[in-house]
Amino acid sequence: MSLLIKNGEIVTAGGRYFADIYCEDEQITAIGKDLDFDADEVIDATGKFVFPGFIDPHVHIYLPFMGTFSKDDYASASRAALVGGTTTLIEMCCPSRAEEPLEALQLWNSKAEGLSACDYTFHMGVTRFDELAESQLRTIVADYGITSFKVFLAYKGAFGIDDAELYATLKLAKELDVVVTAHCENADLVAQTQAALVAEGKVGPEWHEPSRPVTVEAEGCHHFMTFAEMTGAEVYVVHTSCQPAVEAIVAARGRGVKATIETVIPYLVLDSSYTERPDFEGAKYVMSPPIRAKEHQDFLWKKLADGTIDTVGTDHAPFDFSTQKHMGHPDPNKAVNADFSPRGEAADFTLIPNGVPSVEDRVNLLYTYGVTTGKIDLQTFVATASTNAAKRFGLFPRKGDISVGADADLVIYDPAYTGIISAETHLMNTDYSGFEGMEIKGRPACVTVRGQIAAKEGQFTGTLGRGKLLKR
């Protein structure tokens, strides 16, 4: 299929200009003024922006977690992503410590292969490090083209690794030229603080943030940076939520550490008051690290604008409110177990599955509350939501750019659109939206994946199963 996009304003991380784009055989084959091709389909993009397809560098689709499973599969998640302008997903493959890495990757890939409508790849979770794990990690990099690892300095006993394992992982990554992404907190401090709060009867979702305060996140970042400095590995800190954490990473950059900083869209448009909402509504916003006070949100926007923060992901982790989030309800009559039947015993905030469903809304929220408010410009928008992730994770210029030879992943964006976010209309497979009632200004009018139209005006029009595993 061939596609000609005419009269749009092309915006990349490097600039903006008016030109036509011709796509054939899944790639961009020509860019220029007044292109004249006999295309199978012609789209008039007058009055609209044309962006490179957006990349979400941090999602969870298949996720066994905290006694339950995430609600999306690749059918629902890839449809939602595409309607929202995201054409490539990078999922966290998160085995338990008991699982072998290669078997886990094959399981995670089986959930996407033949089902995803958009292209995808993985960060390979390293949840233990021994001789067998090392051997399999080498195979995963060489045979599957997975060139990023994921480590947790949190969730002790589940995903978390100790310092010896962290050091060995970073040394291997340095040898293999692999980027190590990390969830940075101090797991022991979290455990101690949570136990103290629960003992005091502080069991509601409003106590989640005080149990993992900014100092705990900053300490985790400093700890990770120390190991990166010692090994020389390139690192990427996921879902950075607050000023002290960013400052710890920036200080390490000053010492020569090659560190990339990610934040996620909930931190940019929500604040800690959401977890204080009555009637257990605050549970909808429980994620880790927690959503912070408003001053941290303002700081994150400024650091996006000046280039300190490199990428905006989602940490998409979809769980239903009425059942799964209620696993942590302190009222025994309302708490449910993992099978979603009444628990009949007291629970607390430590049992609330962490995550905010957001893969569908990231691009529109970033545009609405970043670009239209003047907090960031269009080029920064494209860089942080697409290009920088493509460069960091070995996808550029195939992804994250509009250039001849790049994959024809394109988003024709209508800045005149206005609408309201609601769980009643979203495609994510959850019973609530963390952004319910928020206004958006602008949305994708048309989204293509390798030259095929996959979404139009808020409707999925693509092909499930067409997505490819990207070897990087």
C-alpha positions as CSV (number, residue, x, y, z in Angstrom):
1,M,0.0,0.0,0.0
2,S,1.2,3.5,-0.8
3,L,0.2,6.6,1.1
4,L,0.6,10.3,0.3
5,I,0.2,12.9,3.1
6,K,-0.1,16.5,1.7
7,N,-0.1,20.0,3.1
8,G,0.8,19.2,6.7
9,E,3.3,20.9,9.0
10,I,6.0,18.3,9.8
11,V,7.4,18.6,13.3
12,T,10.4,16.6,14.5
13,A,12.8,17.0,17.4
14,G,15.0,19.0,15.2
15,G,12.6,21.5,13.6
16,R,9.3,22.2,11.8
17,Y,8.4,22.8,8.1
18,F,5.7,22.3,5.6
19,A,6.1,19.4,3.1
20,D,4.4,16.3,1.7
21,I,5.3,12.8,2.7
22,Y,5.1,9.7,0.4
23,C,5.2,6.2,1.9
24,E,5.6,2.9,0.2
25,D,6.6,-0.6,1.3
26,E,6.2,0.4,4.9
27,Q,8.8,3.2,4.8
28,I,9.0,6.9,4.1
29,T,10.3,7.2,0.5
30,A,10.0,10.9,-0.3
31,I,9.6,14.2,1.5
32,G,9.1,17.5,-0.4
33,K,6.9,20.2,-1.5
34,D,4.0,19.4,-3.9
35,L,4.8,15.7,-4.3
36,D,3.0,14.1,-7.2
37,F,2.6,10.4,-6.7
38,D,-0.2,8.0,-7.7
39,A,-0.8,6.8,-4.2
40,D,-3.3,4.2,-3.1
41,E,-4.5,6.7,-0.4
42,V,-4.1,10.5,-0.2
43,I,-4.6,12.4,3.1
44,D,-5.0,16.1,3.2
45,A,-3.3,17.3,6.4
46,T,-4.1,21.0,6.0
47,G,-4.2,22.7,9.4
48,K,-2.6,19.7,11.1
49,F,0.8,18.7,12.5
50,V,2.6,15.6,11.2
51,F,4.7,14.0,14.0
52,P,6.8,10.8,14.0
53,G,5.0,8.0,15.7
54,F,5.2,8.3,19.4
55,I,7.1,5.7,21.5
56,D,6.1,4.8,25.1
57,P,9.4,3.6,26.6
58,H,7.8,2.2,29.8
59,V,4.6,0.0,29.8
60,H,3.3,-3.1,31.5
61,I,0.9,-5.1,29.5
62,Y,1.2,-8.6,30.8
63,L,2.1,-8.2,34.5
64,P,1.6,-10.7,37.4
65,F,1.9,-8.3,40.3
66,M,0.8,-8.1,44.0
67,G,-1.4,-11.2,43.9
68,T,-3.2,-10.3,40.6
69,F,-2.7,-9.7,36.9
70,S,-2.9,-6.5,34.9
71,K,-6.1,-6.1,33.0
72,D,-4.9,-5.2,29.5
73,D,-3.7,-7.6,26.8
74,Y,-2.0,-6.6,23.6
75,A,-5.3,-6.4,21.8
76,S,-6.7,-3.7,24.2
77,A,-3.4,-2.0,24.9
78,S,-2.2,-1.7,21.4
79,R,-5.6,-0.4,20.2
80,A,-5.6,2.2,23.0
81,A,-1.9,3.1,22.3
82,L,-2.6,3.7,18.6
83,V,-5.7,5.7,19.1
84,G,-3.6,7.9,21.4
85,G,-0.8,8.3,18.9
86,T,1.7,5.8,20.3
87,T,3.0,3.4,17.6
88,T,5.8,1.6,19.5
89,L,5.6,0.1,22.9
90,I,8.6,-0.9,25.1
91,E,7.3,-3.3,27.7
92,M,9.0,-4.3,30.9
93,C,9.5,-8.1,31.0
94,C,9.3,-8.7,34.7
95,P,10.0,-12.3,35.7
96,S,9.9,-13.3,39.4
97,R,13.2,-14.3,41.0
98,A,12.2,-18.0,40.5
99,E,11.8,-17.7,36.8
100,E,14.5,-18.1,34.2
101,P,15.1,-15.0,32.0
102,L,14.8,-16.7,28.6
103,E,11.7,-18.5,29.5
104,A,10.2,-15.3,30.8
105,L,11.0,-13.4,27.7
106,Q,9.5,-16.1,25.5
107,L,6.3,-15.9,27.7
108,W,6.1,-12.1,27.5
109,N,6.7,-12.2,23.7
110,S,4.0,-14.9,23.3
111,K,1.5,-12.4,24.7
112,A,2.3,-9.9,22.0
113,E,3.2,-11.9,19.0
114,G,0.3,-12.3,16.6
115,L,-1.9,-10.0,18.7
116,S,-0.3,-6.5,18.9
117,A,-1.4,-3.9,16.3
118,C,1.7,-1.8,16.9
119,D,5.4,-2.6,17.0
120,Y,6.9,-3.5,20.3
121,T,10.1,-4.5,22.1
122,F,11.1,-5.2,25.7
123,H,13.3,-4.2,28.6
124,M,14.6,-7.5,30.0
125,G,14.0,-7.6,33.7
126,V,17.0,-8.9,35.7
127,T,15.5,-10.1,39.0
128,R,18.3,-12.4,39.9
129,F,21.9,-12.8,38.8
130,D,23.6,-16.1,38.7
131,E,25.6,-18.2,36.2
132,L,22.4,-19.4,34.4
133,A,20.8,-16.0,34.3
134,E,24.0,-14.5,32.9
135,S,24.2,-17.0,30.2
136,Q,20.6,-16.5,29.2
137,L,20.9,-12.7,29.3
138,R,23.7,-13.0,26.8
139,T,21.5,-15.1,24.5
140,I,18.6,-12.6,24.9
141,V,20.8,-9.7,23.8
142,A,22.4,-11.6,20.9
143,D,19.4,-13.5,19.5
144,Y,16.5,-11.3,20.3
145,G,18.0,-7.9,19.9
146,I,17.0,-6.8,23.4
147,T,19.5,-4.2,24.3
148,S,18.2,-2.9,27.6
149,F,17.8,-4.5,31.0
150,K,15.5,-3.5,33.9
151,V,16.4,-3.7,37.6
152,F,14.3,-3.0,40.6
153,L,15.7,-1.3,43.7
154,A,12.3,-1.9,45.3
155,Y,9.8,-4.8,45.8
156,K,12.2,-6.8,47.9
157,G,11.5,-10.5,47.7
158,A,9.6,-10.2,44.4
159,F,11.5,-8.3,41.7
160,G,14.2,-6.6,43.8
161,I,17.9,-7.5,43.5
162,D,20.7,-7.1,46.0
163,D,23.9,-5.0,45.6
164,A,26.0,-7.9,44.4
165,E,23.5,-8.7,41.7
166,L,23.2,-5.1,40.8
167,Y,27.0,-4.7,40.3
168,A,27.2,-7.9,38.2
169,T,24.3,-6.8,36.0
170,L,25.9,-3.4,35.4
171,K,29.2,-5.0,34.6
172,L,27.6,-7.3,32.1
173,A,25.6,-4.4,30.6
174,K,28.8,-2.5,30.1
175,E,30.4,-5.4,28.3
176,L,27.4,-6.0,26.0
177,D,26.7,-2.3,25.4
178,V,23.3,-2.6,27.0
179,V,21.4,0.2,28.8
180,V,20.3,-0.6,32.3
181,T,16.9,0.9,33.3
182,A,16.1,1.1,37.0
183,H,13.3,1.6,39.4
184,C,15.1,3.6,42.1
185,E,13.9,3.5,45.7
186,N,15.4,2.1,48.9
187,A,13.5,-1.1,49.5
188,D,14.5,-1.5,53.1
189,L,13.5,2.0,54.0
190,V,10.1,1.5,52.3
191,A,9.5,-1.7,54.2
192,Q,10.4,-0.1,57.5
193,T,8.3,3.0,56.9
194,Q,5.3,1.0,55.7
195,A,5.4,-1.3,58.7
196,A,5.5,1.7,61.1
197,L,2.6,3.5,59.5
198,V,0.4,0.4,59.4
199,A,1.2,-0.3,63.1
200,E,-0.1,3.2,63.8
201,G,-3.3,2.5,62.1
202,K,-2.5,4.6,59.0
203,V,-3.8,2.2,56.5
204,G,-5.6,4.2,53.8
205,P,-4.3,5.1,50.3
206,E,-3.3,8.6,51.5
207,W,-0.5,7.0,53.4
208,H,1.1,5.4,50.3
209,E,3.1,8.6,49.5
210,P,4.4,9.2,53.0
211,S,5.6,5.5,53.1
212,R,7.8,6.1,50.1
213,P,8.8,9.8,50.5
214,V,11.1,11.8,48.1
215,T,14.1,11.1,50.3
216,V,13.7,7.3,49.7
217,E,13.5,7.8,45.9
218,A,16.5,10.2,45.9
219,E,18.5,7.7,48.0
220,G,17.7,5.0,45.5
221,C,18.8,7.2,42.6
222,H,22.1,8.1,44.4
223,H,22.7,4.4,45.1
224,F,22.1,3.4,41.5
225,M,24.3,6.2,40.2
226,T,27.2,5.0,42.5
227,F,27.1,1.6,40.8
228,A,26.9,3.1,37.4
229,E,29.9,5.3,38.1
230,M,31.9,2.3,39.4
231,T,31.1,0.1,36.3
232,G,30.8,2.7,33.5
233,A,27.5,1.3,32.4
234,E,24.9,3.5,30.6
235,V,21.8,3.8,32.8
236,Y,18.2,5.1,32.5
237,V,16.2,6.0,35.6
238,V,12.5,5.2,35.0
239,H,9.5,7.2,36.4
240,T,11.4,9.9,38.2
241,S,8.9,11.7,40.3
242,C,10.5,14.5,42.3
243,Q,13.2,17.2,42.5
244,P,15.6,15.4,44.9
245,A,15.7,12.3,42.6
246,V,16.4,14.4,39.5
247,E,19.1,16.4,41.3
248,A,20.8,13.1,42.4
249,I,21.0,12.0,38.8
250,V,22.2,15.4,37.5
251,A,25.0,15.3,40.1
252,A,26.1,12.0,38.8
253,R,26.0,13.3,35.3
254,G,28.5,15.9,36.5
255,R,30.8,13.1,37.5
256,G,30.6,11.6,34.1
257,V,27.8,9.0,34.5
258,K,25.9,8.4,31.3
259,A,22.4,8.7,32.8
260,T,19.0,9.3,31.1
261,I,16.1,10.6,33.0
262,E,12.5,9.5,32.4
263,T,9.3,10.9,34.0
264,V,5.8,9.7,33.4
265,I,2.6,11.5,32.5
266,P,0.8,10.9,35.8
267,Y,3.5,13.0,37.6
268,L,3.0,15.9,35.2
269,V,-0.8,16.3,35.5
270,L,-1.7,14.8,38.9
271,D,-0.5,15.6,42.4
272,S,-0.6,13.9,45.8
273,S,-4.0,15.3,46.7
274,Y,-5.6,12.8,44.3
275,T,-4.6,9.9,46.7
276,E,-6.3,11.8,49.5
277,R,-9.7,11.6,47.9
278,P,-12.4,10.1,50.2
279,D,-14.3,6.8,49.9
280,F,-11.1,4.9,48.8
281,E,-11.0,6.9,45.5
282,G,-7.4,7.7,46.3
283,A,-6.5,4.0,45.5
284,K,-6.9,4.8,41.8
285,Y,-3.8,6.9,42.0
286,V,-1.5,4.6,44.0
287,M,1.7,4.0,42.0
288,S,5.4,3.7,42.9
289,P,7.2,6.0,43.2
290,P,4.1,7.9,44.4
291,I,2.5,10.9,42.8
292,R,4.1,13.9,44.6
293,A,3.1,17.3,45.8
294,K,2.4,20.1,43.3
295,E,5.8,21.7,43.6
296,H,7.5,18.6,42.2
297,Q,5.1,18.6,39.2
298,D,6.1,22.2,38.4
299,F,9.8,21.3,38.7
300,L,9.4,18.3,36.4
301,W,7.9,20.6,33.7
302,K,10.8,23.0,33.9
303,K,13.3,20.2,33.6
304,L,11.5,18.8,30.6
305,A,11.7,22.2,29.0
306,D,15.4,22.7,29.6
307,G,16.3,19.2,28.5
308,T,17.3,17.8,31.8
309,I,14.6,15.2,31.7
310,D,14.9,13.2,28.5
311,T,11.7,11.1,28.1
312,V,8.0,10.9,29.1
313,G,6.6,7.5,29.4
314,T,3.5,6.2,31.2
315,D,4.4,3.2,33.5
316,H,1.1,2.0,32.2
317,A,-0.1,-0.7,34.7
318,P,-3.8,-1.3,34.4
319,F,-5.8,-2.6,37.3
320,D,-9.6,-2.3,38.0
321,F,-10.7,-0.1,40.8
322,S,-13.8,-2.0,41.9
323,T,-12.0,-5.3,42.4
324,Q,-8.2,-5.2,42.2
325,K,-7.5,-1.9,43.8
326,H,-9.9,-3.0,46.6
327,M,-7.5,-5.7,47.5
328,G,-6.0,-3.0,49.8
329,H,-9.3,-1.6,51.2
330,P,-9.0,-1.3,55.0
331,D,-12.7,-2.1,55.5
332,P,-13.0,-5.9,55.8
333,N,-16.5,-5.7,54.2
334,K,-15.0,-4.1,51.1
335,A,-11.6,-5.7,50.8
336,V,-11.4,-8.4,48.2
337,N,-8.9,-11.2,47.6
338,A,-7.0,-11.9,44.4
339,D,-10.0,-13.9,43.0
340,F,-12.1,-10.7,43.6
341,S,-14.3,-12.3,46.3
342,P,-14.7,-10.7,49.8
343,R,-11.6,-10.9,51.9
344,G,-13.4,-10.6,55.2
345,E,-10.3,-9.3,56.9
346,A,-8.6,-6.0,57.3
347,A,-6.2,-4.8,54.6
348,D,-4.1,-1.7,54.1
349,F,-2.5,0.5,51.4
350,T,0.5,-1.8,51.0
351,L,-1.9,-4.4,49.3
352,I,-3.2,-1.9,46.6
353,P,-1.9,-3.0,43.2
354,N,0.3,-0.2,42.0
355,G,-0.4,1.6,38.7
356,V,-2.4,4.1,36.7
357,P,-3.8,3.1,33.3
358,S,-2.4,5.8,30.9
359,V,-1.1,4.4,27.6
360,E,-4.0,5.9,25.7
361,D,-3.8,9.4,27.2
362,R,0.0,10.2,27.4
363,V,0.4,12.1,24.1
364,N,-2.8,14.1,24.4
365,L,-2.1,15.1,28.0
366,L,1.5,16.1,27.2
367,Y,0.3,18.2,24.3
368,T,-2.6,19.8,26.2
369,Y,-0.9,20.5,29.5
370,G,2.6,21.1,28.0
371,V,2.5,22.5,24.6
372,T,-0.8,24.5,24.7
373,T,0.1,26.0,28.1
374,G,3.6,27.1,26.9
375,K,5.5,24.8,29.3
376,I,7.2,23.0,26.4
377,D,7.5,23.7,22.7
378,L,6.6,21.3,19.9
379,Q,10.1,20.1,19.3
380,T,10.5,19.2,23.0
381,F,7.1,17.4,22.8
382,V,8.3,15.2,20.0
383,A,11.8,14.7,21.5
384,T,10.5,13.6,24.9
385,A,7.6,11.5,23.7
386,S,9.4,9.8,20.7
387,T,12.8,10.7,19.5
388,N,14.9,10.6,22.6
389,A,13.5,7.1,23.5
390,A,14.3,5.9,19.9
391,K,17.9,7.2,20.3
392,R,18.4,5.7,23.8
393,F,17.0,2.3,23.0
394,G,18.5,1.6,19.5
395,L,15.5,2.4,17.4
396,F,16.6,5.6,15.7
397,P,16.3,6.6,12.9
398,R,14.0,3.7,12.0
399,K,11.6,5.1,14.7
400,G,11.2,8.5,16.2
401,D,12.0,10.5,13.1
402,I,10.5,11.7,9.8
403,S,13.1,11.0,7.2
404,V,13.5,9.0,4.0
405,G,14.1,5.4,4.9
406,A,12.4,5.6,8.3
407,D,9.4,3.4,9.1
408,A,6.2,5.2,8.0
409,D,5.0,5.6,11.6
410,L,3.2,8.9,11.5
411,V,0.7,10.9,13.6
412,I,-1.4,13.5,11.8
413,Y,-2.4,15.6,14.8
414,D,-5.5,17.9,14.9
415,P,-4.7,20.8,17.3
416,A,-8.3,22.1,16.9
417,Y,-9.9,19.1,18.6
418,T,-11.3,19.4,22.1
419,G,-12.7,16.6,24.2
420,I,-12.9,15.1,27.7
421,I,-11.2,12.0,28.9
422,S,-13.5,9.3,30.3
423,A,-13.5,5.6,31.2
424,E,-16.7,5.3,29.3
425,T,-15.0,6.0,26.0
426,H,-11.4,4.8,26.5
427,L,-10.1,1.6,24.9
428,M,-8.0,0.5,27.9
429,N,-9.4,-2.5,29.7
430,T,-10.0,-0.9,33.0
431,D,-13.1,0.3,34.8
432,Y,-11.7,3.7,35.6
433,S,-9.6,6.5,34.2
434,G,-7.0,8.2,36.3
435,F,-7.7,11.3,34.3
436,E,-11.5,11.2,34.4
437,G,-13.0,14.6,33.3
438,M,-9.8,16.2,32.2
439,E,-10.0,18.3,29.0
440,I,-7.8,17.7,26.1
441,K,-7.0,20.1,23.3
442,G,-5.8,18.2,20.3
443,R,-5.7,14.5,19.4
444,P,-4.5,12.3,16.5
445,A,-6.7,12.6,13.4
446,C,-4.8,9.7,11.7
447,V,-2.1,7.3,12.9
448,T,-0.1,5.0,10.7
449,V,2.1,2.0,11.5
450,R,4.6,1.3,8.8
451,G,2.4,3.0,6.2
452,Q,-0.9,1.4,7.2
453,I,-3.6,3.5,8.7
454,A,-4.2,2.1,12.2
455,A,-6.4,4.8,13.8
456,K,-8.7,7.6,12.7
457,E,-10.5,10.2,14.8
458,G,-10.4,8.2,18.0
459,Q,-11.3,4.9,16.4
460,F,-9.0,1.9,15.9
461,T,-8.9,0.9,12.2
462,G,-5.7,-1.2,12.2
463,T,-4.9,-4.9,12.1
464,L,-4.4,-6.9,15.3
465,G,-1.3,-9.1,14.9
466,R,0.5,-6.8,12.5
467,G,2.9,-5.5,15.1
468,K,6.5,-6.7,15.0
469,L,9.0,-7.5,17.6
470,L,11.8,-4.9,17.0
471,K,15.3,-6.2,17.2
472,R,17.5,-3.4,18.3
